[in-house]
Amino acid sequence: MEDGNIRGHMAPTLVSKLKIKNECVRVVLAETLCTFIMMVFGLGCVAQVITGNGFFGDFFSINVGFGLSVAMGVHVGGKVSGAHMNAAVSLTMCVFGNLRWKMLPLYVFAQFLGSFLAAGTIYLIYYDAIYHYCGGNFTVSGPKATAGIFATYPAPYISIYTGFFDQVLGTALLLLCLMALADQRNQPVVPGGEPVGVGLVVVLIGLSLGSNSGYPINPTRDLGPRVFTMMAGWGTEVFRAGNGWWWVPVVAPLIGGITGASIYKALIELHHPDPRITKIQSAEDPECVPLEKYKNGSADISV
C-alpha cells in the first residue's frame, strides 16, 4: 500500500515538472502544432488530387479539405495561441492592439516552422506518388509540374498586378469576416462554433477566388513550403517562376489583412451604440426595441 501511495504522489510531481508555464513557449508550441495540422491536411489534399490525375479529388475537394484543415487547426491551438496560423492575421492583431508586438516574431516563426514541417511530411508520404507521376523530374511548370502541391503559383494568364490585387482582396475578405465572427456586439459565431465558422470562410474564399493563384492568403503558409521545395529538389526555380511570383503571397496578404479589418472597424464596429445608452432608449422608445425581441414574442408594446 505504501509503495502504491508513493507512486501516486510521484506521478503528479513528474507531470508538474514537465508542464511548461512560460507563455511564449506555450504559444510557439501551440501555434506550430496547429499550423502543422492545417498544412499537413491541406497539402495532403492537393497532393492526392495532382498525383492521382483527378481520380482522388478535384478543385472542390481541395477547397473543402483546406477549410476543414483550418477548422481542425483552430480546435488544436485556439485556446492557447489563438490559432492564427497566418502571419497576416497575427500582424493585423498587433496593429489593432489584440496582440503584443513582441509576440509577432514568435507567431511568424511558429507558423513558418509548422508549414515547413508539414511540407516535409507530405513530401515523405507522397514521395513515391510524386516520383511516379512526374517520372522523377521535379518541375515547377509544365504538364507534370508538382511544385504546386506545396506552394502557390499564378495561372499563366495572370499578371503580377492582378495577382497582387487578388491576394489583397482575398485576405481582406478573410480578416473582415473573422472580425465579424468575433464581434460580440454584432452577429458573432455561437460559442464553440469558431472553428467551423473560420473553416467555412476559407472554403468560401477558395470557391470564389481560388482559380487565379490558389488563394494562399497567408505569407507563412506559402513561404515555408516554397523554401522546402527549393531544398528538396525543385531548386531556385520556385522563386523565379511566375515572373518572380513568390513575394506576392508574402506581401499582399499583409496589406489585405489590415485593409479588411480596417474596413470592418470603420463601417461596422466603430458605430456600435453604447450598450447603456441603447438600454435607456429601449425603455423610453418602443421603436428602439431590437427586432429579436419581436421575433421571440418578448416585446410588450403599448399603443
N, C-alpha and C positions, 0 to 999 in steps of 0.2 A: 504493500500500500504506500509506504514511504517513497519507494522508487517511482511509483506512478505519480505521486504528488510532485516529486522533483521534476520529472519530465513535463508535467503540466505547467509548472512555473517557468521552465526554461523556454517553452515554445513562444509565449507572448514576449519574453525578453528578446529572443532572437528576431522576431518579427519587428519589434520596435527599433532594434538596431539597424535592420535593413531598410526601414521606412525612410524615404527621402523627405526632409522637411523644407529644404531650400526651394523657394518658389521658382526661381529661374531654372533650376534643374528639372523640376516637375513640369514646367511649361515646355521646355525643349523636348523632353521625352514624350509628352502627350502630343505635341504638335508634329513631331517626327513620325510617330506611330500612326496618327490619324491621316496624315498626308500620304504615308506609305499605303495604308488601306485604300484610300481613294484612288491612288495611282495604279496600284497593282491590279485592282479590279477593272479600272478604266482602260489601261493599256492592254490588259488581257482580252478585253472585248475587241479592241482594234486588231490585235494580233490574230485572233481567231477568224475575223472576217477576211483580212488580207490573205493570210496563208491558206485559208480554206476556199479561196476563189468564190466567195459568196455563198457557199453551201452551209456555213455555220453562222449566218447572220448577215446584216446589211447596215445601211446608214442609220436606220431607225433603231436597230438593236444597240448600236454604239451609243446613240443619244440616251436611250433608256438605261443602258449599262452605266454610263458616266453619272447620270442622275442618281441612280441607286447607290453607286460607289461614294458619291458625295454624302448621301444620307447616312451611310454606314460610318463614314469618317466623322461626321458630326456626333453620332452616337458614341464613338470611341473616345474622343477627346473634348467634347463640347463643354463639360462641366469643369475641366481642368485648364485648358488653354483657350477655350472659345472655339476651337477647331476652325481657325481661319483658312488654313490650307492654301492660302493665296496671298502673295505679297501685296497685291493691290488692296485687298481687304485690310490687311494689317496697317498699311500706310494710311488708308482712309480713317481707320480707327484712331490713329495717332493725330491726324490733322484735326479731328473733331473732339479730341480730348477723351476718348474712350479707352485709350491705351497709352501708357507712358512711353516716351520716345526712346528711353534707354532699353526698352524691351524689343524694339523693332529689329535690331540686328539678330537677336536670338530667334525671333519668329522666322525671319528670312533664311537664316542658316538651317533651322529645323525643316522648313518647307523644302529647301533645296536638297538637303540630305535625304529626306523621305522620298522625294521624286527620283533622285539619283538611284537610291537603293531599289525602288520599285522597278525602274527601267532595267537594272541589272538582274532582278529576279525574273522578270518576263523574258529577258534575253536568254537566261539559262533554261527556263521551262520550255520556251518555244524555239530554241536554237535549231533543233533537228527540222522542225516545220519550216522555219525561215530558210535554212540551207536547202531543203528540198524544193521550196517554192522558187528561189532565185538561182539555184544551181551553184551556190557559194559565192556569187557575185553580188556583194553588198553595195547597192547603188541608192542614190538619193532621188533620182528622177528616172523616168522611163517606164515601160510597161511592167517591169518586175521590180520596181522600187520598193524598198522595205524600211527606209529611214522614217517614213511617215507613221510607222507603228508607234514610234516613241515620241517624236516631236511633230509640230505642225509646219506645213508648207503651203504657200498660196497656190490657188488654181492658176493655170497658165495664162488665163485672160485677165488676171487681177494685177493692177499696178500697185506700187508701193503706197501711193497716196490713198487709193481706195481701201487697201488692206489696213492701213493705219486708222482710217475713219471707222472701218468695220470693227476693229478691236476697241476703239474708244467707245463706240456705241454699245457693243455687246457688254463690255464691263460696266458702263454707266447704267445700263438696264439691270445688270446683276446687283449692283450696290443700291440702286434706287429701290428695287424690290426687297432686298434684305433690310433696308431701313424701314420699309413699310411693315414687313413681317414682325419687326421688333418694336414697333411704335405702340406702346401700351395705351395711348390716348387716341388711337385710330381704330384699325381693324386688325389687331395682331393675330398671329397664329395661336391656336389653342395650346396651353401648357403641355409640353411633352411632344408636340407635333412639329417642333422646329426642324428636325432632320428631314421629315417628309416635305415640308414647305420649301426648304432650301433645295432639296433634290429636284422638286418639280420645276423650280425656277431654272435650274441648269438644263433640264430636259427641254423646256420651252425655248430657251436661247439656242440650244443645239438644233431643234427642229425648224426654227425660223431664220437663224443667222449662221448656220454651220457650213454651208457649201463653199463659201468663198475661201476660207482658210482653216477650217476645222475648229473654229471658235476656241482658241486657247484661253482667252480672257484671264490669264493667270501667268505672270512672269516666271515664277519658280517651277510651275508645272511644265513649262516649255523648256526652260534653260537647263534644268537638271538632266532630263533625258537627252537633250541635244549634246551636252558635254559627254555623257556616257557613250552615245553613238560615235562621237568623234574618236573616243578611246578604244571602242570595241571593233573597229574595222571599217567604218564608213568614212573616216578621215575628215579633213578640214572642209570638204565639200558641203557638209551640213551647215557651215556658216557662210558659204558662198552662194548656195542655191537660192533661187527666187530673187536674184539681184540683191543679195545680202539681206534677205528677209529676217534673219534671226533677231535683230534688235527691235523689230516692230512688236512682237508679242511680249517683249520685255518692257518697253517704254510706254506704248499706247495704253495698256490696261491701267497703269499707274495714273495716267491723266483721266481716263474714263471713270475709274472708281471714285475719285474725288469729285468729278463733274456730276456723276449720277447722285451721289449722296448730297451734294450741294443743291441740286435741283429739288430733291425731295424736301430738304430742310427749308428752302426758300419758298416753295409753293404750298407746302402742307404743314410741316411740323412747326414752323415759325408762327403760324396763325392759329394754333390751337388756343381756344379761350381758357382763361384761368378757371380751374375747377370750382373755386369758391364763388367766383362771380356767376358762373353758369348755374350753380345750385340756387343762388339767391334769385336770379332771373326766372328760373323754372318755377319757383314758388310764387312769384308775383305775376308772371305772364304765362297763361296756358299755351300760347303759341311756341313757347321755348321748350316745351316738353319733348324729350328725344323720341324719335319715331319708334324705337324699340319698345317703349312703354305702351304705345298704342297697339303694337303687334301682340304684346303679351297680355293685353287687356287690363293693365295695371294702372292706367292713367284715369284719374277721376276728374273730368272736366265739367265745370258748371257753366251753363249758358244763361 
